[in-house]
Amino acid sequence: VGTTAVAILDLIALLDNLCELYGTGSFFDRVNISAVEGSGDNINVYKENLSFFKERLNKISSIEKVTLNPPVLANIEKSDIQGNYDLIILSNVISEIKFYPDRKNLIIKLSGNLKKSGGLMIIEPASRSREMSVSATSSSFTPAALKRATFGTTSTLE
């Protein structure tokens, strides 16, 4: 729990360290990381993992421009996520949703929260049964199909 946020923090530190090494300035001006978790236990583990990693990362890199917002306890399928994001990462989410239409609706709904040049990344476990389940969903999201989808507008968050 929290491994995706840890990976993002690690990437930010790596890119900034490389930019500093080559004298090109910072890669990011400001980074806000938000998370939605489905259980209180996950939130506690998320906070512990991020706190531990952030403490270690601070020893080798300056991550003062990164804001880690407290994770929100919510059912992502039923919640009304607000804001416009550069990147939305669904990590181990789609395969947990039982019915294909619900998966599709979540992806379309969250795509409406992306900035114009934003992206949606889906990370799922690699097992044969989950692969078959997730591939049915992902095959419906060709660029042409997404262009035909109508996305709602959202308010600005971070």
LINSULJO-V80852 format. One record per pair of residues at least 24 apart in sequence whose C-alpha atoms are under 8 Angstrom apart, sorted by the first residue. I is the first residue (numbers start at 1). GAP is how many residues later the second one is. Records with the same first field share a line. If there is no record, write none. Layout:
I: GAP, GAP
This chain:
1: 41, 44, 45, 48
2: 43, 44, 45, 47, 48
3: 46
4: 87
5: 28, 45
6: 43, 44, 47
10: 47
13: 44, 48, 49, 50
17: 44
29: 36
30: 35, 36, 37
31: 34, 35, 36
32: 34, 35, 36, 37, 126
33: 33, 34, 35, 36
34: 34, 35, 36, 37
35: 34, 35, 36, 37
36: 35, 36, 37, 38, 39, 40
37: 34, 35, 36, 37, 38, 39
38: 35, 36, 37, 38
39: 34, 35
40: 33
43: 28, 29, 30
46: 25
77: 25, 29
81: 29, 32
82: 31, 72, 73, 74, 75
83: 30, 71, 72, 73, 74, 75
84: 29, 30, 31, 70, 71, 72, 73, 74
85: 28, 29, 30, 33, 73
86: 28, 29, 31, 32, 33
87: 27, 31, 32, 33, 34
88: 26, 31, 32, 33
89: 31, 32, 33, 34
90: 30, 31, 32, 33
91: 31, 32, 33
92: 30, 31, 32, 33
93: 31
94: 28, 30, 40
95: 29, 35, 38, 39
100: 36, 37
103: 34
104: 33
108: 41, 43
109: 42, 43
111: 40
112: 39, 40, 41, 42
113: 40, 41
